[in-house]
């Protein structure tokens, strides 16, 4: 990893827009003594640099080596203060915190009534926007002031503050329990992927219901319903109940449609809800509905009212293109997907400091699938090698396993027989190490291994026999996940019928759109 990636100050400076840099210089220049300050000189030098180079900074004589660390820390703090003052970054959450800061200053000056007045407005705003953790902090501050400044209505005021505190404590405890469950389930999904056996299914189900708090969902607020649906989405993915994930992801998105003001307050949750709804639709193979949801998400994110910042922009890029790939895969439009590849690679480079390595590797896997679909197996192998060769990669284990399996098939198709035995051994060892060797994977390894001993005129019969063998696993609850990452059946059909993989998938897509689909009932859940 390079110094440029390691240095937090350099990364922060490189995220600044032109207007933010201009505001920072105006902020620093508000006092004449700062116009030639060391930290401003350091800012200008780092702003002009292409990469972080500590030796170049020291050569400029701006600061000594002993002072550099403190100067960087001071500059980092000044940039954050400047950004906090920027109206662009003053969302509702920041504004509530700002009011809390103002109230603290007034309290310290002994202006209790003024402080309480600001706190009351901030509390109402926090409760309206679902910011109940901040609301509780405000109530505790109100109680502190009331304990020092006695008002005429103290008895009524005490009862009101105590009731507010108790209500907020209950809400925050419930919200915390649900968010803890959601986060732990998400960790399981990211680390290991779907349940691979009855034992894993039982363990996940037991964990889920033991940690799911009991409450009346009809009386819950927005944030509690949000975490409740998120937890169910992760649980449904883990147990491969994709209709259930579709159901709860739909409810997740419906929460925002029912309360559109929450979109601007929680844009990240809105984007993630749409993303997992789209992923669910891809898994149940529902391209028609998929197009509708994707189009709605794109229209919403392109509207002037939708929030915009570096974090949100990178998420929009990630979810937009990831799901466009999924749609094109469902429809077999690999030629259209190929045209997207340069734009995606450019976006990966643009947002490289904001998109984690896991999602970058998922993009590489999708791009490899694009080249596999158009028959460019050498380029497919090139992108798969970016994943296989990354020794420090923290990525879903099941996706890593199928990267290896696709790599085997691509090597066979590319005619790289002289490397096939080596890749077979490496893949087999890797799958055993990951404890992910299932029947579909065993069958594929056996088949690829014996391909070199099959005469050309016997190939079609061998492909037919293998297709028949694999088709049995398509409805198996634990083996079917193999077909979620690699449409091996369509590849076999293309070899049997002497047609392209794309034409096979396009034909299947037409049949998918004619299928009768489940309907999602209105938002209602029984009391647990």
ZAMARGU-4260 file (C-alpha; in steps of 0.2 Angstrom, whole numbers, plus 5000, padded with zeros to 4 digits):
<rodrens>
0) 5000/5000/5000 | 5007/5017/4995 | 5010/5032/5007 | 4996/5041/4997 | 4984/5029/5003
5) 4990/5029/5020 | 4991/5048/5024 | 4974/5054/5030 | 4978/5072/5028 | 4983/5070/5010
10) 4967/5060/5006 | 4956/5073/5014 | 4964/5087/5004 | 4962/5078/4988 | 4943/5076/4992
15) 4940/5095/4993 | 4931/5103/4979 | 4937/5120/4972 | 4924/5129/4982 | 4929/5120/4998
20) 4947/5125/4995 | 4943/5143/4992 | 4932/5143/5007 | 4946/5136/5018 | 4958/5149/5012
25) 4946/5163/5016 | 4943/5154/5033 | 4962/5154/5036 | 4964/5172/5030 | 4951/5179/5041
30) 4965/5185/5052 | 4980/5193/5043 | 4993/5183/5054 | 4987/5167/5046 | 4991/5173/5028
35) 5009/5166/5028 | 5006/5152/5042 | 5015/5136/5041 | 4999/5125/5040 | 4993/5136/5025
40) 5009/5133/5016 | 5008/5115/5019 | 4991/5114/5013 | 4996/5123/4996 | 5010/5111/4994
45) 5000/5095/4997 | 4986/5102/4986 | 4998/5103/4971 | 5006/5086/4974 | 5001/5071/4965
50) 5006/5059/4979 | 5011/5061/4997 | 5029/5063/4999 | 5036/5067/5016 | 5054/5070/5010
55) 5048/5083/4997 | 5039/5092/5011 | 5054/5093/5022 | 5065/5099/5008 | 5054/5114/5006
60) 5059/5119/5023 | 5041/5123/5028 | 5043/5113/5044 | 5056/5102/5053 | 5054/5083/5054
65) 5050/5084/5073 | 5036/5097/5070 | 5028/5089/5055 | 5016/5077/5064 | 5009/5092/5075
70) 5007/5103/5060 | 4998/5090/5050 | 4986/5087/5064 | 4983/5106/5066 | 4980/5107/5047
75) 4968/5092/5048 | 4958/5100/5062 | 4957/5117/5053 | 4950/5109/5037 | 4937/5100/5046
80) 4931/5116/5055 | 4931/5125/5038 | 4920/5111/5031 | 4908/5111/5046 | 4905/5130/5042
85) 4901/5126/5024 | 4882/5127/5021 | 4883/5112/5009 | 4888/5101/5024 | 4874/5108/5035
90) 4862/5094/5035 | 4848/5092/5048 | 4859/5081/5059 | 4873/5094/5059 | 4861/5108/5062
95) 4854/5099/5078 | 4872/5097/5084 | 4875/5115/5081 | 4860/5121/5091 | 4866/5109/5105
100) 4883/5118/5104 | 4875/5135/5105 | 4865/5130/5120 | 4881/5124/5129 | 4889/5140/5126
105) 4874/5150/5133 | 4873/5138/5148 | 4891/5141/5152 | 4888/5160/5152 | 4874/5158/5164
110) 4860/5162/5151 | 4849/5147/5157 | 4833/5153/5149 | 4840/5156/5132 | 4849/5139/5133
115) 4833/5130/5137 | 4824/5139/5123 | 4836/5133/5110 | 4836/5115/5118 | 4817/5114/5117
120) 4818/5118/5098 | 4832/5106/5095 | 4823/5092/5104 | 4807/5095/5094 | 4818/5094/5078
125) 4827/5079/5083 | 4812/5069/5087 | 4803/5074/5071 | 4818/5068/5061 | 4820/5052/5071
130) 4836/5057/5079 | 4832/5050/5096 | 4850/5047/5102 | 4853/5066/5101 | 4835/5070/5108
135) 4840/5060/5123 | 4856/5069/5125 | 4846/5086/5124 | 4834/5080/5137 | 4848/5075/5149
140) 4856/5093/5146 | 4839/5100/5150 | 4838/5090/5166 | 4855/5097/5171 | 4850/5115/5168
145) 4834/5113/5177 | 4843/5106/5192 | 4852/5122/5194 | 4840/5135/5188 | 4823/5133/5197
150) 4808/5138/5187 | 4790/5142/5194 | 4783/5126/5185 | 4797/5115/5191 | 4785/5101/5196
155) 4776/5100/5179 | 4793/5102/5170 | 4801/5088/5180 | 4787/5076/5175 | 4788/5081/5157
160) 4807/5078/5156 | 4806/5062/5166 | 4793/5055/5154 | 4803/5061/5139 | 4819/5053/5145
165) 4810/5036/5149 | 4802/5036/5132 | 4818/5039/5123 | 4827/5027/5133 | 4815/5013/5128
170) 4815/5018/5110 | 4834/5019/5109 | 4837/5002/5118 | 4825/4994/5105 | 4833/5003/5091
175) 4850/4998/5097 | 4845/4979/5099 | 4838/4979/5081 | 4853/4988/5074 | 4865/4976/5083
180) 4856/4961/5076 | 4856/4968/5059 | 4875/4972/5059 | 4879/4955/5066 | 4869/4946/5052
185) 4877/4958/5039 | 4894/4953/5045 | 4890/4934/5043 | 4883/4938/5026 | 4899/4947/5020
190) 4911/4935/5028 | 4904/4918/5023 | 4889/4921/5011 | 4874/4910/5011 | 4871/4895/5023
195) 4879/4880/5016 | 4870/4866/5026 | 4856/4862/5037 | 4867/4864/5052 | 4872/4882/5047
200) 4853/4886/5043 | 4848/4880/5061 | 4862/4890/5069 | 4858/4906/5059 | 4839/4904/5063
205) 4842/4901/5081 | 4854/4916/5082 | 4841/4927/5073 | 4826/4923/5084 | 4835/4923/5100
210) 4841/4941/5097 | 4826/4948/5089 | 4817/4959/5102 | 4799/4957/5105 | 4789/4973/5102
215) 4773/4979/5093 | 4778/4984/5075 | 4763/4995/5073 | 4768/5006/5087 | 4787/5007/5081
220) 4794/5023/5073 | 4803/5025/5056 | 4820/5020/5063 | 4814/5005/5072 | 4805/4998/5057
225) 4820/5002/5046 | 4832/4991/5057 | 4818/4978/5059 | 4817/4976/5040 | 4836/4977/5037
230) 4838/4962/5050 | 4825/4952/5040 | 4834/4956/5024 | 4850/4949/5030 | 4842/4934/5038
235) 4833/4930/5022 | 4849/4932/5011 | 4859/4920/5023 | 4845/4907/5023 | 4843/4909/5004
240) 4824/4913/5006 | 4825/4926/4992 | 4806/4929/4991 | 4807/4934/5009 | 4822/4946/5005
245) 4811/4953/4991 | 4797/4956/5004 | 4807/4964/5017 | 4818/4974/5005 | 4801/4981/4997
250) 4795/4986/5015 | 4812/4994/5018 | 4810/5005/5002 | 4791/5008/5006 | 4796/5016/5022
255) 4805/5030/5012 | 4790/5031/5000 | 4778/5033/5014 | 4789/5046/5022 | 4799/5055/5008
260) 4806/5068/5020 | 4817/5054/5027 | 4826/5052/5010 | 4836/5068/5012 | 4839/5064/5030
265) 4845/5046/5027 | 4850/5045/5008 | 4862/5031/5012 | 4849/5019/5019 | 4838/5024/5005
270) 4851/5019/4992 | 4855/5003/5001 | 4837/4998/5002 | 4835/5000/4983 | 4851/4990/4980
275) 4845/4975/4991 | 4828/4976/4983 | 4837/4975/4966 | 4848/4961/4972 | 4833/4951/4978
280) 4824/4954/4961 | 4840/4947/4952 | 4840/4932/4963 | 4822/4927/4960 | 4825/4932/4941
285) 4812/4945/4939 | 4819/4957/4926 | 4803/4966/4922 | 4801/4972/4940 | 4820/4975/4941
290) 4820/4987/4927 | 4806/4997/4935 | 4815/4998/4952 | 4832/5003/4944 | 4824/5016/4934
295) 4815/5024/4949 | 4831/5024/4959 | 4841/5032/4945 | 4827/5046/4942 | 4827/5049/4961
300) 4846/5051/4963 | 4847/5062/4948 | 4834/5074/4955 | 4839/5091/4961 | 4832/5087/4979
305) 4842/5072/4981 | 4858/5075/4993 | 4875/5075/4985 | 4892/5073/4993 | 4907/5062/4989
310) 4901/5047/5000 | 4883/5047/4991 | 4891/5050/4974 | 4902/5034/4976 | 4887/5024/4982
315) 4876/5029/4968 | 4890/5024/4956 | 4892/5007/4965 | 4874/5003/4966 | 4869/5010/4948
320) 4882/5000/4938 | 4882/4984/4949 | 4864/4983/4946 | 4865/4987/4928 | 4877/4973/4926
325) 4865/4961/4935 | 4850/4967/4923 | 4861/4964/4907 | 4866/4947/4914 | 4848/4942/4916
330) 4844/4947/4899 | 4860/4941/4891 | 4865/4958/4884 | 4884/4955/4885 | 4888/4967/4871
335) 4879/4981/4880 | 4888/4976/4896 | 4904/4977/4887 | 4902/4995/4882 | 4900/4999/4901
340) 4916/4992/4906 | 4927/5007/4902 | 4915/5018/4912 | 4915/5006/4927 | 4934/5005/4927
345) 4935/5024/4926 | 4923/5025/4941 | 4933/5013/4951 | 4948/5024/4949 | 4939/5040/4953
350) 4931/5033/4969 | 4946/5021/4973 | 4947/5029/4991 | 4929/5028/4994 | 4924/5010/4988
355) 4931/4996/4998 | 4942/4982/4990 | 4928/4969/4992 | 4916/4979/4981 | 4930/4983/4968
360) 4933/4964/4967 | 4915/4961/4964 | 4916/4973/4950 | 4930/4963/4943 | 4921/4947/4944
365) 4906/4955/4935 | 4918/4961/4921 | 4926/4944/4920 | 4908/4937/4917 | 4905/4950/4903
370) 4920/4944/4894 | 4916/4926/4897 | 4899/4929/4890 | 4906/4937/4874 | 4919/4923/4872
375) 4934/4933/4876 | 4941/4921/4888 | 4959/4928/4889 | 4952/4945/4895 | 4940/4935/4907
380) 4955/4927/4915 | 4964/4943/4916 | 4951/4950/4928 | 4949/4934/4937 | 4968/4935/4941
385) 4965/4952/4949 | 4955/4943/4962 | 4964/4926/4963 | 4981/4936/4965 | 4975/4947/4979
390) 4982/4938/4994 | 4976/4952/5006 | 4958/4952/5000 | 4944/4951/5013 | 4929/4945/5002
395) 4914/4933/5003 | 4921/4916/5004 | 4908/4909/4992 | 4912/4922/4979 | 4931/4918/4980
400) 4927/4900/4978 | 4917/4903/4962 | 4930/4914/4955 | 4942/4899/4955 | 4929/4888/4947
405) 4925/4901/4933 | 4944/4903/4931 | 4945/4884/4927 | 4931/4885/4914 | 4939/4900/4906
410) 4956/4892/4905 | 4948/4877/4896 | 4938/4888/4884 | 4954/4898/4880 | 4963/4882/4876
415) 4976/4884/4890 | 4977/4865/4893 | 4995/4866/4898 | 4990/4876/4914 | 4974/4866/4917
420) 4981/4853/4929 | 4990/4866/4940 | 4974/4876/4941 | 4964/4860/4945 | 4975/4856/4960
425) 4975/4874/4966 | 4957/4876/4965 | 4954/4859/4974 | 4966/4864/4988 | 4958/4881/4989
430) 4940/4874/4991 | 4945/4862/5004 | 4954/4876/5014 | 4938/4886/5013 | 4927/4871/5018
435) 4916/4875/5003 | 4918/4859/4992 | 4900/4855/4987 | 4893/4843/4975 | 4891/4855/4961
440) 4909/4861/4963 | 4915/4843/4964 | 4906/4838/4948 | 4913/4853/4939 | 4931/4849/4944
445) 4929/4831/4939 | 4921/4836/4922 | 4935/4848/4918 | 4948/4836/4923 | 4942/4823/4911
450) 4939/4835/4897 | 4957/4832/4890 | 4954/4814/4888 | 4937/4815/4878 | 4938/4814/4859
455) 4931/4829/4850 | 4916/4818/4843 | 4912/4813/4861 | 4911/4831/4868 | 4892/4834/4864
460) 4887/4818/4873 | 4898/4822/4888 | 4891/4840/4889 | 4873/4833/4889 | 4877/4820/4902
465) 4885/4833/4913 | 4870/4845/4911 | 4859/4831/4916 | 4870/4828/4932 | 4870/4846/4937
470) 4851/4850/4933 | 4847/4839/4948 | 4855/4852/4960 | 4846/4867/4953 | 4832/4865/4965
475) 4843/4859/4980 | 4842/4873/4994 | 4861/4873/4997 | 4868/4868/4980 | 4858/4880/4970
480) 4869/4894/4976 | 4882/4888/4964 | 4871/4894/4949 | 4869/4911/4957 | 4887/4916/4954
485) 4890/4906/4938 | 4877/4901/4925 | 4885/4885/4921 | 4869/4877/4914 | 4868/4890/4901
490) 4886/4888/4896 | 4883/4869/4894 | 4868/4872/4884 | 4878/4884/4873 | 4890/4870/4870
495) 4877/4857/4867 | 4867/4867/4854 | 4882/4876/4847 | 4875/4893/4851 | 4882/4908/4861
500) 4879/4909/4880 | 4871/4926/4877 | 4858/4919/4865 | 4853/4905/4877 | 4851/4918/4892
505) 4841/4930/4881 | 4829/4916/4877 | 4827/4912/4895 | 4824/4930/4899 | 4809/4931/4888
510) 4802/4916/4897 | 4806/4924/4914 | 4796/4940/4910 | 4780/4929/4906 | 4781/4921/4923
515) 4767/4924/4936 | 4775/4934/4950 | 4772/4935/4969 | 4763/4951/4975 | 4769/4960/4991
520) 4756/4963/5004 | 4753/4980/5012 | 4765/4984/5026 | 4758/4975/5041 | 4766/4963/5054
525) 4758/4954/5068 | 4764/4958/5086 | 4779/4946/5090
</rodrens>
